[in-house]
């Protein structure tokens, strides 16, 4: 079960990173609108949560 969850989390993290990359690029060049800025914040929060869960599973 935990191995399946680890691989699932890695896939989710990869997908989130792919979605965040263009938004971060826009943000770094001050070319991001308010909606995308909020979306980027939510994606970063979700990424952080999943990353913490992955670290906990890998420590066990």
The 8 nearest C-alpha neighbors of each residue, nearest first, counted from 0:
[[1, 3, 2, 4, 5, 6, 56, 7],
 [0, 2, 4, 3, 5, 56, 6, 57],
 [3, 1, 5, 4, 0, 6, 7, 56],
 [4, 2, 0, 6, 1, 5, 7, 8],
 [3, 5, 7, 1, 2, 6, 8, 0],
 [6, 4, 2, 8, 7, 3, 1, 53],
 [5, 7, 9, 3, 8, 4, 10, 2],
 [6, 8, 4, 10, 5, 9, 3, 11],
 [9, 7, 11, 5, 10, 6, 4, 12],
 [10, 8, 12, 6, 11, 7, 13, 5],
 [11, 9, 13, 7, 8, 12, 14, 6],
 [10, 12, 8, 14, 13, 9, 15, 7],
 [13, 11, 15, 9, 10, 14, 8, 16],
 [12, 14, 10, 16, 11, 15, 9, 17],
 [15, 13, 17, 11, 16, 12, 10, 18],
 [16, 14, 12, 18, 17, 13, 19, 11],
 [15, 17, 19, 13, 18, 14, 12, 20],
 [16, 18, 14, 15, 20, 19, 13, 21],
 [17, 19, 15, 16, 20, 14, 21, 22],
 [20, 18, 16, 22, 17, 21, 23, 15],
 [19, 21, 23, 22, 17, 18, 16, 24],
 [22, 20, 24, 23, 19, 25, 18, 17],
 [23, 21, 25, 19, 24, 20, 26, 39],
 [22, 24, 26, 20, 25, 21, 27, 19],
 [25, 23, 21, 27, 22, 26, 20, 28],
 [26, 24, 30, 22, 31, 28, 23, 27],
 [27, 25, 23, 29, 31, 28, 24, 30],
 [26, 28, 24, 25, 29, 23, 30, 31],
 [27, 29, 25, 26, 30, 24, 31, 23],
 [30, 28, 26, 27, 31, 25, 32, 24],
 [31, 29, 25, 28, 26, 32, 27, 24],
 [32, 30, 26, 25, 29, 35, 36, 33],
 [31, 33, 35, 34, 36, 30, 26, 29],
 [32, 34, 36, 35, 37, 31, 38, 39],
 [35, 33, 37, 36, 32, 38, 31, 39],
 [34, 36, 38, 37, 33, 32, 39, 31],
 [35, 37, 33, 39, 34, 38, 32, 40],
 [38, 36, 40, 34, 35, 39, 33, 41],
 [37, 39, 35, 41, 36, 40, 42, 34],
 [38, 40, 42, 36, 37, 41, 35, 43],
 [41, 39, 37, 43, 38, 42, 44, 36],
 [40, 42, 44, 38, 39, 43, 45, 37],
 [41, 43, 39, 45, 44, 40, 46, 38],
 [44, 42, 46, 40, 41, 45, 47, 39],
 [43, 45, 41, 47, 46, 42, 40, 48],
 [44, 46, 48, 42, 47, 43, 49, 41],
 [47, 45, 43, 49, 44, 48, 50, 42],
 [46, 48, 50, 44, 45, 49, 43, 51],
 [49, 47, 45, 51, 50, 46, 44, 52],
 [50, 48, 52, 46, 51, 47, 53, 45],
 [49, 51, 47, 53, 52, 48, 46, 54],
 [52, 50, 54, 48, 53, 49, 47, 55],
 [53, 51, 49, 55, 50, 54, 56, 48],
 [54, 52, 50, 56, 51, 55, 49, 57],
 [53, 55, 51, 57, 52, 56, 58, 50],
 [56, 54, 52, 58, 53, 57, 51, 59],
 [55, 57, 53, 59, 58, 54, 52, 1],
 [56, 58, 54, 59, 55, 53, 5, 1],
 [59, 57, 55, 56, 54, 53, 52, 51],
 [58, 56, 57, 55, 54, 1, 53, 2]]
